[in-house]
Amino acid sequence: MYTKDGEKYFIVDAHVALWDARPENQRNIHGKQFIDCFYDYHRNLSPDEELWPYEDYLYQGGERLMKDLFEDGYVDHAIFQPAYLSEFYKRNFGQTEEAYGLATEHPDKLTYNHRFDPRDGENGLERLRADHERMGFRGVKLYTAEWNGESRGYKLSDPWTYRYFEVCRELGIKNIHIHKGPTIRPLDRDAFDVADVDHCASDFTDLTFVVEHVGLPRLEDFCWIANQEPNVHGGLAVAMPFMHTRPRYFAQIIGELIYWIGEDRIEFSSDYALWTPRWLVERFVDFQIPEDMTEYAPLTVAQKKKILGLNAAKLYDIPVPEELRLPDADETETGPRQPERADLGAQQ
Amino acid sequence: MTATRTEAAAGVMAARGEDVRQGGGREGGGREEDVREALSVVLDPELDEPITDLGFVRSIEVSPAAGTDADPDDRLDTHAAGALVVVHLRLPTSFCSPNFAYLMASDSKDALSALPGVGRVVVELDDHHDSDLINAGLAADAGYRGTFGHEAEESLDELRWIFRRKAHTAAMERCLTALLRADRSLAESAVGTVRLQDLPAGREKDALLRRRVTIGLPTEPRDLVLVDEAGCPYPPEAVPMALRRARSTRISVDGNAHFCRGLLRTRYAGAGADQVDRPEGAEPSDHHLLPLIVKEIH
């Protein structure tokens, strides 16, 4: 819980990780390149006083995570979103078992989400069922640019992905978090394109698709498809810290999101351990749209409360104290998708 | 290439003569300048900016052809025997998309190979997850499909076109939003009838005209500004939505361009000296001291 100027904010950090990128866990040069890329994001976007030494960045462990999120970070509830990257790391990047253990120990504070890779075929489907029986998760994180043998990417509209979504539907895994990366098959296409989210969101209207990083670097494509698909949400992982270095850009991101998809489908996250939640929460509560940006209305306290926690709490049925809840806003000016406009959108 | 960009690139070159691997200060500067000039036509297809402005050219090395005793101040085209040109490229992260990385590297090799007086060209991409693959493909002139094998289906042409269209969309929005900001009485719904001749001369209009040419749209003064990629105008009721969509594209392109520049500066100390400022979407942290005045809720 964060309190400022008499207002109470219930905080849900919707994208956190417990990773191990230490040299002894790196399988090859790509393991180092990957964590170095994260660390450059961290160095580039963080305020000086929030910078971590490289060694701290490689591995945090559960104890530090609990402190950074819940003691120092105002977070009421956080959701693990694992990335395996088993082609880069010997015992995976995301430490699934440790994260699951922590979530089991602190069910009021942590939710464990799982992952799958549709290229694992029938075996992977069986494993998903078995994992679900053991861990009982309600969400999965998919990284479409994950390397897997000869393949370095897949699309959400691939037939095998659909097989997995059908099983998700059957098992009650209703939140699908999506992270696009730099590779896809074939490489002829833009790997960051979110058009495949459009397809699966139309075909699986009972599932919720949370596009992480609000589609960055394809904000415009994300806004357009999320505008048309009411079951598509935007996760603010990596977008949040732009508040510090590039506040005008961040203002435009938030302004566009609220214009296109409204205030009820945007979810805060620190993307821990890329960043820690404390400064992001404090600064977001203080953040305002620059005065000269006449195309956007100022952010309201209610909008900030929804983005910082209430929206994600709704997705995961996380109990929120009665007095902190807020009603949904009206539809956006752009409205939900009209069926006859769907094809027009898909062509562009 | 515009005059503005040439001047800007020349300014940077003058400022950083000592950085190049050739390490020769003035010596051989003429030849290196030719190489850099040739590379300035290579665009990052996603950001629609020259790789020379983005700081992606890490080093340029020009050696006279074996057996010639060339005057180092000579221009390249006097070396009939053909010089060896070695260029290293660098990108903001190891995980920049390999398809874009390949395009920039192979476009660089093509541009340099076409330069008079050049014999052999070596272009290498440094510190990328696909450096080995891409560098081997370039050395063998294997082409896109030969480089990426089973991961490549046809070509990267459509990928290029997607971003040329986005660059046009962003340029169009910049011009129209500038008009709206300058004249508060102008309604958003009215921008559908603005013609090229109504735009004030300057950088934004030049950029729009250039991008129209790139995607094959006419540039007559009477042509409408707000058009789709096929050059078709929007019916009046669709104008505000078209402008809003274009705006999200512009925000995205500007945001990505600045984030990529910033990451390059973080990754390679001193890389900022190799970058030409991008006024579009610039913020105080990009060395432009713009005041940030926030809205009040009433």
Interface residues (C-beta under 8 A of the other chain):
Chain A: I29 H30 Q33 F34 D36 C37 D40 Y41 R43 N44 E150 R152 G181 P182 T183 R185 P186 L187 D188 R189 D190 A191 F192 L216 P217 R218 L219 E220 C223 W224 F242 T245 R246 P247 R248 Y249 Q252 I253 E256 Y259 W260 Q288 I289 P290 E291 D292 M293 T294 E295 P298 T300 T334
Chain B: E46 P92 T93 S94 F95 C96 S97 P98 N99 D127 H129 F148 H150 E151 A152 E153 E154 S155 L156 E158 L159 I162 K166 R181 M241 R244 R245 R247 S248 T249 I251 S252 D254 G255 N256 H258 F259 G262 L263 R265 T266 R267 G281 E283 S285 L290 L292 I293 V294 K295 E296 I297
